[in-house]
Amino acid sequence: MADQTYRNIIIVGASTAGHTLANDLVPILPEGYRILLIDALEYSYFPQASLRAAIVPGWEEKIVLPLKTSTCFPQGTNHRVIAPTRVTQLKKNSVVLEKPFEGSTEVPFFKAVIATGATQPSPMRPSLNWTSQQEYMKALRKSQEEIKKCESLVIIGGGTVGVEFAGEVRASYPDKPITIIHNRSTLLTPLTEPRPSGGLDEKIPESWTSPPINLKLANTVASMAKSQKVNLILNDKAIIPQRKPNDDGIEIRTIDGYEWDGSFGLQPALCNICTENREIVKGDYVFLSIGNKPNSGLIVNSDGNAVEKSTGLIRVDQRLKIKASILSDANYYAIGDVSNAPGMKIAYLALIQAKSAATNIVNEINHTPLAAYNPGMFGGLFVAFGPDMGAGYVTIPYLGTWALGSGIVRTAKGKKLLLDKWGPFRKGEERVNILI
Ligand SMILES: Cc1cc2nc3c(=O)[nH]c(=O)nc-3n(C[C@H](O)[C@H](O)[C@H](O)COP(=O)(O)OP(=O)(O)OC[C@H]3O[C@@H](n4cnc5c(N)ncnc54)[C@H](O)[C@@H]3O)c2cc1C
């Protein structure tokens, strides 16, 4: 077992949720406790700007930063960053690491917080196997080359990520044909079905993971995309062929060109991408954007009941503690994209959950009652369409919902893609430069 002098607060995942929690805990944690901030990668990355980094040369350097004790914690600290190291197993009072820390791969804790987020294909998020930042940067540079080279792009899924990707491509390549195939009557995921009324016979989702998006915003975004020559195929789904394991590199020719083999990224030539409504779109770059997958495998292996079957999200109670049956439910919290706390999976809510968990961990130390998580009444969404265009809305308590145009979205998000908010995360003795 590792050094037992301290009572450890283990945080698994050092991205938005985990890193914010560490920052919030540092000033309020009593003596004798220390934070162990663990990540599978040796660097931090910033998903909010990853789409531009996949297209615009130079941006790949802006979205990765070193992740070390000296960049995260103040001088003379007892807190530690352990990276790159994957947590491989959860036990009631300890976690198991893939590499030893202080002479052991098993590290005991007072409380542990799972903040392992979600997985999405690169370029949106790096593979957890790309432990060095050079590997992710290399993948982003490859993506920049491929998008430059392709003749015609097909985006499967017109949610916020698909739309923002289209906007980034259009800003760099004004004439490349772009098509979005989306299974709704307009872009994004607006409320097109009736809201659950709470009737006795009605099945209410356990967690409302993707609350509907303001319909007016969805229509504004669809008009904006059309005005920028983005072809929209709505109320339809692309048919994604299942790839056989030994398919790699084999080109299947048909009389009318190449048949799409279901792979993503740059294709060997223009392919036919078919939809359920029998539309055929020609493209030689396919971008898949149909949501993210909670990174909850770690907890599934230790306590399958702690994960929702339908969504893969970790089940938490009102205090953000994991509802566990095998693992002790007194010891673990889950926050950020991996938790089933209701609401969108966005950085803003990950920050609020981190603050709530920090308060409750210190309440537990002080033997004071725990507080229920409260996401607050502020709501809103900003959808950037490249650096200069976009649309959004904010809902302010008692004042109502306000639509926002390109000017505000450009200033608040589009130009810098929130990179200026990422820098202040690092509160370590070693200063790191954010290239904005
Ligand atoms: C393209 C894109 C655009 C977005 N735009 C916006 C936006 O404009 N505004 C907004 O608010 N949100 C946006 N989001 C969402 C936002 O990025 C996420 O909500 C946020 O990153 C969630 O943070 P997290 O810490 O929960 O998870 P993640 O950011 O997914 O981080 C999880 C961390 O856990 C680590 N990890 C995983 N498994 C292990 C393990 N076993 N052991 C150790 N470490 C592990 C990973 O390496 C990673 O560092 C966007 C997301 C994407 C992909």
PDBQT file of the ligand as one rigid body, heavy atoms in Angstrom, charges set to zero:
ROOT
HETATM    1  C1  LIG A 501     -16.329  19.006 -29.689  1.00  0.00    +0.000 C 
HETATM    2  C2  LIG A 501     -16.888  19.401 -28.346  1.00  0.00    +0.000 A 
HETATM    3  C3  LIG A 501     -17.347  20.717 -28.128  1.00  0.00    +0.000 A 
HETATM    4  C4  LIG A 501     -17.847  21.090 -26.886  1.00  0.00    +0.000 A 
HETATM    5  N1  LIG A 501     -18.264  22.379 -26.694  1.00  0.00    +0.000 NA
HETATM    6  C5  LIG A 501     -18.713  22.774 -25.483  1.00  0.00    +0.000 A 
HETATM    7  C6  LIG A 501     -19.076  24.133 -25.243  1.00  0.00    +0.000 A 
HETATM    8  O1  LIG A 501     -19.021  24.981 -26.132  1.00  0.00    +0.000 OA
HETATM    9  N2  LIG A 501     -19.489  24.479 -23.996  1.00  0.00    +0.000 N 
HETATM   10  C7  LIG A 501     -19.557  23.556 -22.975  1.00  0.00    +0.000 A 
HETATM   11  O2  LIG A 501     -19.926  23.933 -21.853  1.00  0.00    +0.000 OA
HETATM   12  N3  LIG A 501     -19.222  22.259 -23.168  1.00  0.00    +0.000 NA
HETATM   13  C8  LIG A 501     -18.803  21.848 -24.388  1.00  0.00    +0.000 A 
HETATM   14  N4  LIG A 501     -18.432  20.534 -24.600  1.00  0.00    +0.000 N 
HETATM   15  C9  LIG A 501     -18.611  19.578 -23.501  1.00  0.00    +0.000 C 
HETATM   16  C10 LIG A 501     -17.480  19.631 -22.504  1.00  0.00    +0.000 C 
HETATM   17  O3  LIG A 501     -16.243  19.547 -23.177  1.00  0.00    +0.000 OA
HETATM   18  C11 LIG A 501     -17.631  18.481 -21.510  1.00  0.00    +0.000 C 
HETATM   19  O4  LIG A 501     -18.877  18.631 -20.852  1.00  0.00    +0.000 OA
HETATM   20  C12 LIG A 501     -16.513  18.470 -20.468  1.00  0.00    +0.000 C 
HETATM   21  O5  LIG A 501     -15.268  18.256 -21.100  1.00  0.00    +0.000 OA
HETATM   22  C13 LIG A 501     -16.765  17.350 -19.441  1.00  0.00    +0.000 C 
HETATM   23  O6  LIG A 501     -15.671  17.272 -18.603  1.00  0.00    +0.000 OA
HETATM   24  P1  LIG A 501     -15.343  15.965 -17.747  1.00  0.00    +0.000 P 
HETATM   25  O7  LIG A 501     -14.227  16.380 -16.850  1.00  0.00    +0.000 OA
HETATM   26  O8  LIG A 501     -16.583  15.426 -17.138  1.00  0.00    +0.000 OA
HETATM   27  O9  LIG A 501     -14.877  14.853 -18.794  1.00  0.00    +0.000 OA
HETATM   28  P2  LIG A 501     -13.728  14.764 -19.920  1.00  0.00    +0.000 P 
HETATM   29  O10 LIG A 501     -13.417  16.128 -20.451  1.00  0.00    +0.000 OA
HETATM   30  O11 LIG A 501     -14.202  13.737 -20.875  1.00  0.00    +0.000 OA
HETATM   31  O12 LIG A 501     -12.427  14.230 -19.155  1.00  0.00    +0.000 OA
HETATM   32  C14 LIG A 501     -12.307  12.959 -18.597  1.00  0.00    +0.000 C 
HETATM   33  C15 LIG A 501     -10.870  12.740 -18.153  1.00  0.00    +0.000 C 
HETATM   34  O13 LIG A 501     -10.771  11.464 -17.516  1.00  0.00    +0.000 OA
HETATM   35  C16 LIG A 501      -9.576  10.804 -17.924  1.00  0.00    +0.000 C 
HETATM   36  N5  LIG A 501      -9.781   9.354 -17.750  1.00  0.00    +0.000 N 
HETATM   37  C17 LIG A 501     -10.726   8.590 -18.314  1.00  0.00    +0.000 A 
HETATM   38  N6  LIG A 501     -10.645   7.307 -17.887  1.00  0.00    +0.000 NA
HETATM   39  C18 LIG A 501      -9.624   7.263 -16.994  1.00  0.00    +0.000 A 
HETATM   40  C19 LIG A 501      -9.047   6.224 -16.173  1.00  0.00    +0.000 A 
HETATM   41  N7  LIG A 501      -9.520   4.961 -16.166  1.00  0.00    +0.000 N 
HETATM   42  N8  LIG A 501      -8.008   6.532 -15.382  1.00  0.00    +0.000 NA
HETATM   43  C20 LIG A 501      -7.511   7.801 -15.356  1.00  0.00    +0.000 A 
HETATM   44  N9  LIG A 501      -8.031   8.817 -16.094  1.00  0.00    +0.000 NA
HETATM   45  C21 LIG A 501      -9.074   8.557 -16.899  1.00  0.00    +0.000 A 
HETATM   46  C22 LIG A 501      -9.424  11.271 -19.382  1.00  0.00    +0.000 C 
HETATM   47  O14 LIG A 501      -8.075  11.157 -19.826  1.00  0.00    +0.000 OA
HETATM   48  C23 LIG A 501      -9.872  12.737 -19.297  1.00  0.00    +0.000 C 
HETATM   49  O15 LIG A 501      -8.809  13.611 -19.026  1.00  0.00    +0.000 OA
HETATM   50  C24 LIG A 501     -17.904  20.134 -25.836  1.00  0.00    +0.000 A 
HETATM   51  C25 LIG A 501     -17.442  18.823 -26.043  1.00  0.00    +0.000 A 
HETATM   52  C26 LIG A 501     -16.922  18.462 -27.282  1.00  0.00    +0.000 A 
HETATM   53  C27 LIG A 501     -16.399  17.058 -27.489  1.00  0.00    +0.000 C 
ENDROOT
TORSDOF 0
